[in-house]
Amino acid sequence: AQKSDLRAQFRAKRRALDQKQKDAAARAVMSFFLDLLVEHTPRCVALYMPIDGELSCRPIFDLCITRRIQVVFPHIEGETISFYEASTWDQARVITSLKPTPESISAEKSARATSLDQIDMMLVPGVVFDDRGYRIGFGKGFYDRVLSRYSGLAIGLGYAFQRIDHVPNDTWDQALRGVLTEHGFYVSSLLEIK
């Protein structure tokens, strides 16, 4: 299947989930995320603000804040993503806003910008993931451009049904180190081969 067909199919599946299913999956991911925290001990974690039915990382955010782990969120400007520290979910919502408002501009200016080399772990949203670590996002290439310059631990975050055997990939697509779902953490098969 082509990327656009897979994108449409899995976005529809994701949007069909009710809130109870979404909340249960977000809670279930926590035990597997805790294992990653113990194994990798990140000082700074990049999260995202869920849109379009994406798996919520709010419980992960709350856990990181409780454990005094720095949390940063993406802010898209033009063709690039910059990351800014957020200490509250409301601040994160403002930082990630796609429509600039006086509030978001003020929040962005007061939030601490964080360079990619300071981010130890990045949880990356996606519409579809495969066992090799490739993903399909919204098709704009924002995360692929970031990941091409990122050397930390990049992990996809999504529902178990979003994992499929093979995602068509192009030369510019960047593979993740694994995918975290409510059923577990799956290491990229590309890493297992090495």
N, C-alpha and C positions, 0 to 999 in steps of 0.2 A: 504494500500500500504506500501511497505517496505521503509525504509529510503533512500536506494540507488535509488529506482525508483522515489520517490518524489524529491530527489536531482537533478537527471538528468532532470526530467520534468520541474521543476521550474527554474533551471539554463538556460535551453533553452528558456523559456518564457522571462526571464530577459534579456538575450542577444539579443532577437528579438526586443526590444524596440529601437526606433530611438533616436537620441540625443535630438530632440525637446521634446519628451515625457519624457525623463530622466530629462531634465532641468526644465520642467514644474512641475514635481513631487517634485524635490528638492526645488523649490521655494514655492510650496504649503505647504510643511511640516513646513515651518517657522512659520506660525501663531500658529500652535499647539505647536511647540517648545517654542515659546514666552510665552504661557500659563504655560508651565512647569517651565520656568525660573522664572516667577512671583510667582508661587506656592512654589517652592523649593529653590530658591535663591542659586544655587550652586556657590562655589568659584573655583572649579576645575571640568572640564568636560573631560572625555575620549572619543575621537572620533576614527575613523578608516580611512584609505586610501582606497577608493572604488576600487575593482577589479571585473572582471568577470560580469560587468553590475550592480553591487550593487548600491543602491541609494546613490548619492553623499551627503556628509555632508559638502561640501565646503561652502555653504551659512551659515550653522550653525557655522562653524569655524570662518568665517568673522564676524558674529554677536558677537560671544564670545570675539574675539579679540577687537572689537570696544567697548564692555562693560567691558573690562579689566578683563575678566574671564580667569583664567589659563586653557590652553588646552594641553592635553597630548595625545600621540599616542603610539600604541603598537609596540614593537620591538620583533620579535620572535627569540629566540636563543635556539637551541636544542629543548627541550620539554616545554619550559616556555615562558611566555610573560612578558616583563618588559615595563614600561611606562615612556616616556620621554617627557618633555615639548617642545612645538614647538611654535614659535611666527610668523612663516611664513608658507605658504602652501608648499613652496619648501623645507623648513627644515623638515616638516612633511613627505614629500615624501622620503627624504633621510633616516630619522629615520625608516620608515616602510619598506625600501627596504629589500627583502629577500636574495639578493645576495650581500654579503659584498664587498665593494669597499673601497679604501683609503678614499674617500669622506664620505661614510656612517660611517665608523669606526671613523673618525675624528668628524663627527657631533654627533655621539652617545656619544663620550667621552666629548664633549663640552656641550651637552644638559644636563639639570638637570633631574636626575632620580627622579621619584615620586612614593612613596609607595601607595599601594592600599587604606590604611586608609586615605590618603589625597584626594582621588578622591570621590567627592560628587555624581556625576552622570556619568554613563557609557552608551554610546550608542553602542549597540552591533549589528554587521551585522548578517545576516542569509540568508538562502536560502528559508526556509519555517518557518512560525510561527503559533501557534494555540492559541485559546482563553484562554487556561490555562497559557500561557506564555512560553510554551516549544518551542524549535526551532531546526531546523536542519541546521547545518553549512556545512563546507567542509568535516567533518568526522574525523578530527584529534584530537578533544577534547580540543583544546587550551583554548577556552573561558569557557568551562565547568570547567576546572581546576582552572581558575582564579575566576570564579563566586562562586565556592565552598568556597573560602576564602574571598569573597567580601561582605561587609554588607551595602554598599551604594545603591543608586537607579539605578538598571540595567534595561535598556529599549531597546527593539529591535527596529531597524530602517530598514524599508523596504517598498516596494510598497504594495498598498492595495491588489493586486491580490496574494500576497505571504501569506496572512492570510487564513488558512483553519480551519475546525472544529476540527480536531484531528491530532496531530503529534505523531507517535510512540515514546515512551520515555523509556529509560533504567534507572536503579537506579542511575547512575552517571550523568545523564542529570540534569541541573540546570534550574529552571523556572525563567523567567524574571518578573519584576513587571508590565510590559505592553508592548505594541507595538505601535510605532509611525509611521503613514503612511501619505500619502498626503490627506487622507480622515479624519484623526483625531487620537486621542490617545485612545487606548483601554486598559483598566485596566485588568490585569489577573483575570480570573474568580475564580482562587484559592484564591485571596485576597478578592474578593467580598463575598465569603462564610464565611470567618472568622469574 
